[in-house]
Amino acid sequence: MESLLNRSWIEINLSALENNVRKIKAALPQGTTYIAVVKADAYGHCMPQSVIRFLKGGADMFAVANMYEVSRIRELVSSKPVLVLSPILPAERKLVFEYDAIPAISTAEEAMDFDTLARERGRILNLHVKIDTGMGRFGVWHEKAVPFLREISQYKNLRLAGIFTHLSSADCDEAYTHGQIANFKRVIDEFGAQNIMIHLHASAGLNYIKSGAPFNAVRVGLLQYGISPFGGERQAIAQVEPVMSFKARIASTSRTPQRSIATVSAGFADGVPSNFSKKACVLIRGKRCPIIGNVSLDETIVNIDAVPDAREGDEVVFIGSQGGEFIDLPSYSRWTRRIPWESMVAIPKRVARQTRA
């Protein structure tokens, strides 16, 4: 059977990804550990291929959400550290040793369980402790963090290898972010952490406080994929290039004296949201064409009055460039009432993946 033409697809520019990593790392102080966040299939950017490019670009370490993602990295890379940012379920904790992962903990129960598992295996387990400085998810509350850190330091089979926090609003609330930073620094100063990894910077956080003592590592997510966490309102620490494009094709056209429309072969089963704003558009033959009506399971309807020569099979761009025009992911996300992170990971596997070297 002849290969089928892609009705919808995303393109991943691997060279841009690798170059973004290089640029970001070059903007960091010498010796800063670059932690590449690759959870959710590298934010929808094809983890197996992306991991190799992260390594070529100079990433020192990976961060993921769960043990399944650790296992995928270990299929490719055996030597680089992998930090699991989310809590690990009790039944999964033994896998930490099998895949040589670094858990992030924030409770005494986790510490005791990991210490027991490490002792049974004759191992010393490296771990990081997450401090809640105002995010309000998980993590030991910053006012209770110092006694907890001292307790962890007493376990014979655990090694405190890192301490970190998560800035909840670094892209939108400067005052609150500075408060979180102050809370974290108080913990670090009182505990007197030495010779361990200390990190609070994510992509947006790098614009608030420079990396450097006592912070010796950064966790880079959105920025390395070519997306500014500030949506173009503020310059990020490095000039990065978008990595992902999202495209489909015209399936049919209909023209009347009143208007011309095209049915595009991608709907909400392909990650196109059903709640576009009136500003939403796509690119066809280098022209902006408004999305109209309701998005269906498999199709999206657009007005093609601006491109009277549009035909079935023409390329349609939801995210990316065409003919000198460009729709960036932050704009697409605003039109869809999503955040960029959600837009990237919402495109399902039914949509073909094409990687460009």
Buried (B, 14 or more C-beta within 10 A) or exposed (E): EEEEEBBBBBBBBBEBBBBBBBBBBEBBEEEBBBBBBBBBBBBBBBBEBBBBBBBBBBBBBBBBBBBEBBBBBBEEBEEBBBBBBBBBEEEBBBBBBEBBBBBBBBBEEBBEBBBEBBBEEEBEBBBBBBBBBBBEEBBBBBEEBBEBBEEBEEBEBBBBBBBBBBBBBBBEEEEBBBBBBEBBBBBBEEBEBEEBBBBBBBBBBBBBBEBEEBBBBBBBBBBBBBBBBBBEEEEBBBEBEBBBBBBBBBBEBEEEEEEBBBBBBBBBBBBBBEEBEEEBBBBBBEBBBBBBEEBBEBBBBBBBBBBEEBEEEBBBBBBBBBEEBBBBBBBBBBBBEBBBBEBBBBBEEEBBBEBEE
